[in-house]
Amino acid sequence: MSLIADLKSLEKSQKSAIWASYLGWTLDAFDFFLLVFMLKAISAEFGTDVKSVAYAIFVTLAARAFGALFFGILADRFGRRPILMIVILAFSAFSALSGLAGSLSQLILIRALFGFAMGGEWGIGASLVMESIPPKLRGPVSGLLQSGYPSGYFVASIVYFLLFDAIGWRGMFFVGIAPAFLVFLIRMHVEESPAFNAARHKPRVNPFTELARNWKIALYMIVLMAAFNAFSHGTQDLYPTFLQQQHHFDTRLTGTLTAIMNVGAIVGGISFGIWSERIGRKRAIIIACALALPIIPLWAFSTTPLLLGIGAFLMQVAVQGAWGIVPVHLNELSPGAVRAMFPGFAYQLGNLLMSKNAVFQAGIAESRGNNYGLALAIFGGATAVMIAAWTAIGPERKHASFVDTVAAKE
């Protein structure tokens, strides 16, 4: 009840910042995950294989690092709020343009531009919220924010369930223009970050100098996020293809099981985010990764829809349980003067390093008679161990003061 009371006591502008950032990441993920449901359909229209179309996922993930750097620098200079609005408008437009692609090459180029815009959302939205709320609420709100990603995947699975057979893959991308309407909420109700306002009249720092000065923590965060992104994308991106190609499930069953998977992800992200306030960021991440390991056989090698659904739910409780701590953990580790750029860039650079996940996994599966379960299991198990080990040797700065670190020019 104390947590609920603390959340209710937030000012209206703080609540608006939380909802705007959560919805921004939700709708960002919605636009991204529309593609993963349509790999098979797109490959059929363009006369190629799933592995070739999976390059569209690769370029989307790869471009996100450059977008995080570019838009993050702008947000540290001009404010989180205006740049967040620009980012949302941009990725919504490129999602809709994906439906007009006349060839696979055109689609890949458009998805690269989408990824560039998408890369700016997470870091800016997370810094805006983390700098706006009391330290004791960072863990729970971090879990909520990161749950926007599986929430977006969940919405995409519902849209796929309801509309794909009627409007096809091109129509699905046109639905991706919807996030643009979130800009009106941000414009009317969200205020600028207090930490940014505190630093507004201070001498500007060179973001690349800050990266160099903090290279050790930057390196730690990049490696951590490379493993984290392999963990999430390695267990999510090809899951619909696993159901379609290996189990030959239809649109509705594929959409249903993917939705169940993402309900588990939302439960895990919020629960572990709350728990991290009690047991610490590192310990919560390690426990979540450890829980994933015994679930892998049920998740990847079951044969009935019931067992696959149970496995999908439990696996994503663990995967997104670990992920639920990421927004607060990275923001607390980052230097205050470049907080809009630093955590987002580290996150997306790690994403870049692992951006060929879908291509590698599709290659493993296709070389073994479309055994996508094996490819999912390999990535899920290996990355869970990597994250737990790397997290254990890293730092933790729970409840670091964001405004004070900016004022001190950390």
PECOR-V619322 format. One record per residue. N is the residue number from 1. RES is the residue in three letters. SS is DSSP state (@ for helix, = for strand, . for the rest). Layout:
n: (N;N)
res: (RES;RES)
ss: (SS;SS)
This chain:
n: (1;2;3;4;5;6;7;8;9;10;11;12;13;14;15;16;17;18;19;20;21;22;23;24;25;26;27;28;29;30;31;32;33;34;35;36;37;38;39;40;41;42;43;44;45;46;47;48;49;50;51;52;53;54;55;56;57;58;59;60;61;62;63;64;65;66;67;68;69;70;71;72;73;74;75;76;77;78;79;80;81;82;83;84;85;86;87;88;89;90;91;92;93;94;95;96;97;98;99;100;101;102;103;104;105;106;107;108;109;110;111;112;113;114;115;116;117;118;119;120;121;122;123;124;125;126;127;128;129;130;131;132;133;134;135;136;137;138;139;140;141;142;143;144;145;146;147;148;149;150;151;152;153;154;155;156;157;158;159;160;161;162;163;164;165;166;167;168;169;170;171;172;173;174;175;176;177;178;179;180;181;182;183;184;185;186;187;188;189;190;191;192;193;194;195;196;197;198;199;200;201;202;203;204;205;206;207;208;209;210;211;212;213;214;215;216;217;218;219;220;221;222;223;224;225;226;227;228;229;230;231;232;233;234;235;236;237;238;239;240;241;242;243;244;245;246;247;248;249;250;251;252;253;254;255;256;257;258;259;260;261;262;263;264;265;266;267;268;269;270;271;272;273;274;275;276;277;278;279;280;281;282;283;284;285;286;287;288;289;290;291;292;293;294;295;296;297;298;299;300;301;302;303;304;305;306;307;308;309;310;311;312;313;314;315;316;317;318;319;320;321;322;323;324;325;326;327;328;329;330;331;332;333;334;335;336;337;338;339;340;341;342;343;344;345;346;347;348;349;350;351;352;353;354;355;356;357;358;359;360;361;362;363;364;365;366;367;368;369;370;371;372;373;374;375;376;377;378;379;380;381;382;383;384;385;386;387;388;389;390;391;392;393;394;395;396;397;398;399;400;401;402;403;404;405;406;407;408;409;410)
res: (MET;SER;LEU;ILE;ALA;ASP;LEU;LYS;SER;LEU;GLU;LYS;SER;GLN;LYS;SER;ALA;ILE;TRP;ALA;SER;TYR;LEU;GLY;TRP;THR;LEU;ASP;ALA;PHE;ASP;PHE;PHE;LEU;LEU;VAL;PHE;MET;LEU;LYS;ALA;ILE;SER;ALA;GLU;PHE;GLY;THR;ASP;VAL;LYS;SER;VAL;ALA;TYR;ALA;ILE;PHE;VAL;THR;LEU;ALA;ALA;ARG;ALA;PHE;GLY;ALA;LEU;PHE;PHE;GLY;ILE;LEU;ALA;ASP;ARG;PHE;GLY;ARG;ARG;PRO;ILE;LEU;MET;ILE;VAL;ILE;LEU;ALA;PHE;SER;ALA;PHE;SER;ALA;LEU;SER;GLY;LEU;ALA;GLY;SER;LEU;SER;GLN;LEU;ILE;LEU;ILE;ARG;ALA;LEU;PHE;GLY;PHE;ALA;MET;GLY;GLY;GLU;TRP;GLY;ILE;GLY;ALA;SER;LEU;VAL;MET;GLU;SER;ILE;PRO;PRO;LYS;LEU;ARG;GLY;PRO;VAL;SER;GLY;LEU;LEU;GLN;SER;GLY;TYR;PRO;SER;GLY;TYR;PHE;VAL;ALA;SER;ILE;VAL;TYR;PHE;LEU;LEU;PHE;ASP;ALA;ILE;GLY;TRP;ARG;GLY;MET;PHE;PHE;VAL;GLY;ILE;ALA;PRO;ALA;PHE;LEU;VAL;PHE;LEU;ILE;ARG;MET;HIS;VAL;GLU;GLU;SER;PRO;ALA;PHE;ASN;ALA;ALA;ARG;HIS;LYS;PRO;ARG;VAL;ASN;PRO;PHE;THR;GLU;LEU;ALA;ARG;ASN;TRP;LYS;ILE;ALA;LEU;TYR;MET;ILE;VAL;LEU;MET;ALA;ALA;PHE;ASN;ALA;PHE;SER;HIS;GLY;THR;GLN;ASP;LEU;TYR;PRO;THR;PHE;LEU;GLN;GLN;GLN;HIS;HIS;PHE;ASP;THR;ARG;LEU;THR;GLY;THR;LEU;THR;ALA;ILE;MET;ASN;VAL;GLY;ALA;ILE;VAL;GLY;GLY;ILE;SER;PHE;GLY;ILE;TRP;SER;GLU;ARG;ILE;GLY;ARG;LYS;ARG;ALA;ILE;ILE;ILE;ALA;CYS;ALA;LEU;ALA;LEU;PRO;ILE;ILE;PRO;LEU;TRP;ALA;PHE;SER;THR;THR;PRO;LEU;LEU;LEU;GLY;ILE;GLY;ALA;PHE;LEU;MET;GLN;VAL;ALA;VAL;GLN;GLY;ALA;TRP;GLY;ILE;VAL;PRO;VAL;HIS;LEU;ASN;GLU;LEU;SER;PRO;GLY;ALA;VAL;ARG;ALA;MET;PHE;PRO;GLY;PHE;ALA;TYR;GLN;LEU;GLY;ASN;LEU;LEU;MET;SER;LYS;ASN;ALA;VAL;PHE;GLN;ALA;GLY;ILE;ALA;GLU;SER;ARG;GLY;ASN;ASN;TYR;GLY;LEU;ALA;LEU;ALA;ILE;PHE;GLY;GLY;ALA;THR;ALA;VAL;MET;ILE;ALA;ALA;TRP;THR;ALA;ILE;GLY;PRO;GLU;ARG;LYS;HIS;ALA;SER;PHE;VAL;ASP;THR;VAL;ALA;ALA;LYS;GLU)
ss: (.;@;@;@;@;@;@;@;.;.;.;@;@;@;@;@;@;@;@;@;@;@;@;@;@;@;@;@;@;@;@;@;@;@;@;@;@;.;@;@;@;@;@;@;@;.;.;.;.;@;@;@;@;.;@;@;@;@;@;@;@;@;@;@;@;@;@;@;@;@;@;@;@;@;@;@;@;@;.;@;@;@;@;@;@;@;@;@;@;@;@;@;@;@;@;@;@;@;.;.;.;.;.;@;@;@;@;@;@;@;@;@;@;@;@;@;@;@;@;@;@;@;@;@;@;@;@;@;@;@;.;.;.;.;@;@;@;@;@;@;@;@;@;@;@;@;@;@;@;@;@;@;@;@;@;@;@;@;@;@;@;@;@;@;@;@;@;@;@;@;@;@;@;@;@;.;.;@;@;@;@;@;@;@;@;@;@;@;@;.;.;.;.;@;@;@;@;@;@;.;.;.;.;.;.;.;@;@;@;@;@;@;@;.;@;@;@;@;@;@;@;@;@;@;@;@;@;@;@;@;@;@;@;@;@;@;.;.;@;@;@;@;@;@;@;@;.;.;.;.;@;@;@;@;@;@;@;@;@;@;@;@;@;@;@;@;@;@;@;@;@;@;@;@;@;@;@;@;@;.;@;@;@;@;@;@;@;@;@;@;@;@;@;.;.;@;@;@;@;@;@;.;.;.;@;@;@;@;@;@;@;@;@;@;@;@;@;@;@;@;@;@;@;.;.;@;@;@;@;@;@;@;@;.;.;@;@;@;@;@;@;@;@;@;@;@;@;@;@;@;@;@;@;.;.;.;@;@;@;@;@;@;@;@;@;@;@;.;.;.;.;@;@;@;@;@;@;@;@;@;@;@;@;@;@;@;@;@;@;@;@;@;.;.;.;.;.;.;.;.;.;@;@;@;@;@;@;.;.;.)
